[in-house]
């Protein structure tokens, strides 16, 4: 099966000062298939989010190549940020609708799409609320609903649950899996929590410390829904921890 998106020798430098550059990523090769739930883990500073930004087109200043299938357009990509990235002066309804404006979608159709996402994420009662009136979990629900409103083929998530309390994160992970299964989209996610990566993923790319390079691609064949207390789960968790353990 052809990959829906891939990288070849992706390398990234940051300029620290005139004439001085920091190597952040080195020769990253990833190949992600259509419909896959792919998670990238690694220590802080390993370049996880940098890879995500390069894959999604938010960052084009790198060496190497990013390829997508010819059928994939920029409008087919959705992005969910760690810090919610909602516009505070817009209501929940208006934030979700934002991605649809400018796509020449008739108003009646936009209303139907927003209504669908409000219902999907249990936000109907909050449609006229502003972000500051919502909890962190509710704000991230809006962020995911906004990304899903454009019906993306590939959804990028940059540590989407790291700002949430345990119970909110647990609920949203479960809902995300339901959406992934129902809409059959490709998800590429960054996480610093190994248990979370194992709960969600089909495969996991484990990165080294800076400069980030791929230590190993882990195939996660644990049956769904995942039993987070099974011996098999702990064994795979230990395998990833051993890769990340400082030498």
N, C-alpha and C positions, 0 to 999 in steps of 0.2 A: 504494500500500500504506500502511495506517495505521501510524504509529509505535507501537512497543511502549512507548516512554518518550520524553518530551520535556520541555524547559524553555522557559518564556516569561519574558523579562525577569528572569531570576534575578540578584538583586543581594544582596550580603552585606556587612554592616558588622561590625567587631569593636570592642568598647569597650576603648580603651586606658587611659582614666582617666575619672572622673566628668565627664560632659559632653563628652568627647572621643572621637570615633569614627574608625576607620580603614576606608576603603572598600577591600574586598578583591576583590570581583567586581562587574562592572557590566553589566547587561542581557545576560546570557548566553542565547542562543537555540540550542538543540540539538534535533535530531529524529533518533532512532535506530530503525532498522527491525528487525523480528524476524529473528534469525539472523545479525545483523551483528557483525563484530569491529571495534569502534570504539575508537580510541586518542586520548587527550588529551595533548598535549605543550605545553611552555612553560617559560620560565625559572623559577628558584627564586622562590617567593613570588607566583607568578601566580594561585594559587588552584585548581590542578589537583585536589588532594585534597579541597578544599572542595566543588567541583562533585560529585565522586564521593560524598561523604557526603550531600549534598543529594538526589542522584538515588536513593540507596539507602535514604533515610529515617533515616540515622544523625544527621542534622542537619536540624531543621525550623525553625530560627530564621533565616529569610531573607525577603527581599521577592521578589515574582514567584511563579511557579507551576511545580510539577512535576506532570506528568500521566503516568499509566500506563494501559494498556488495562484495562478493567473486569475482564477475566479474570485479571489479575495480582494476587496477594495478597502480603502481606509474607513469607509462608512460601515464596514462589517466588523470593526474592532470596538470593543467596549473596555473601559478602564474604571476600576474601583480603587480609591486611594485610602491610605491608612488614616489620614486625618479628616475623612468624610468629604471635604472640599465642596460643601454646599454653599450656595449664595445666601447669606443671612437675610437679605432684604426680600427674598422670594419665599412664597409659601411652599409647603410640601408638594402641592399640585404643580406649582410653577417650576419647581426644581426638577421634577420628573419630566415635565413637558419640555424642558430646556433643550435636551438633545434632539428633539423632533423639529424644533423651529429652524427654519432655513433649509429644510429638506423638501420644500414644496408639498408637504402633506396637508390635505384639506383639514380645516378646523374640526369638523365632525369626526374624522378618523383619528386625529390627535386626541380628542376627548375620549374616544373608545379605548385607545391604547393606554392612556393614563388611568382610566377607570379599571382596566384589566390589571395593571401593575399595583394600583392601590389595593385591589382585592387580593392579589397574589401575596402581598406582603403585610396584609392586615392593617393597612394605613387609612382605611376609609374615613374613620372618625377624626383623622388628623390632617385631612387634605388642606384645610385653611390655616393650619398652625405654621409657625415659623421655626426654623432650626433651633433657636435658643430655648424654645419651649419643650423640646424633646430630650429624652435620655440619649446616652451614647448609642445604645443598641438600636433605638428607633431612628436615629440620624443615619446610622450605617445601613439600615433597611432602606431608607430613602436613597442613599448613594447607590446601592445595588439595583433598586427599582429604576433609577434614572438610567443606569447602564443597560439594563435589560429592555427598556422601552424602545430602544433603537433596533432590537432584535439582532444582536451581534452574532457572528459565527465563531468569533474567538473572544473570550472574556479574560482580561488580565486583572489580577487582584494582588495588590501590594500590601501584604500583612493586614488584611482587612479586619481582623478580629483582635489585634494587639491592644487596642485602646478600650476594649470592652471588659466588663466583669465576666467571671467564669460562666454564669448561667446564661447571660445574653449571648456570649460567644458560642456556647454549646447549642443553643437553639438556632442561631443563624447558620452554623455549620450544617445542621440537619436540614434546614430549609434550602441551603445552597445545593446540597446533594440531590434533593427532590427536583429543583429547577434544572440542574444539569441532566438528570435522567429524563425528565419530561421534555425538555427543549433540544436535547441532543447536540449541545454546543461543545466546543473545545474550551477548556479552562486551563490557564497557566497562572499559577499562584506562587507567591513568595511567602515563606513562613520561617520563623526562627524557633518554632515549637515542633519538635520531632513527632510527638504524639499526634498533633494536629495533622501533620503531613501524612502520617500513616493512616489516620482515620479517613482521609479524603482521597488520596492519590491512587492512580494506576501505576505511575512511576515517579521516582524521586531522583533529582540531580543533586548530589552532595558536593558542595564547593569547599575548597581549601580557604585558608586565610589569605589576606592580600599578599601578592596579586592573586585574585581569584582564578582558579582553574578547576575543571571537573575532576574530582577524585574518583567518583563512581556513579553510574546510573543504576538505581535499585529498582527491580521489578517488584511491584507490590501485588501479589496474587491472593492476598487474604480475602476470604469470602465476605461479601456484603450482605447485610449490614455488619460492620466490623465489631468484633468483640474486643474491647480495649483491655480486657483482663486475661486474654487467652495466652497460653505459653508461646504460641506462634507469634503473637503480637509483640510480646516482650523480647523474643529472640531477634526479631527484625529491628526493634528499637535499639537493642544492645549493639547490633551490627553497625547501625548508623552512628551511635555514640562512639564506637571504637574508631571509626574513620575520622571523626572530628576531634578525638582526644589529642591534646598537644603531645608532640614527641620530644 
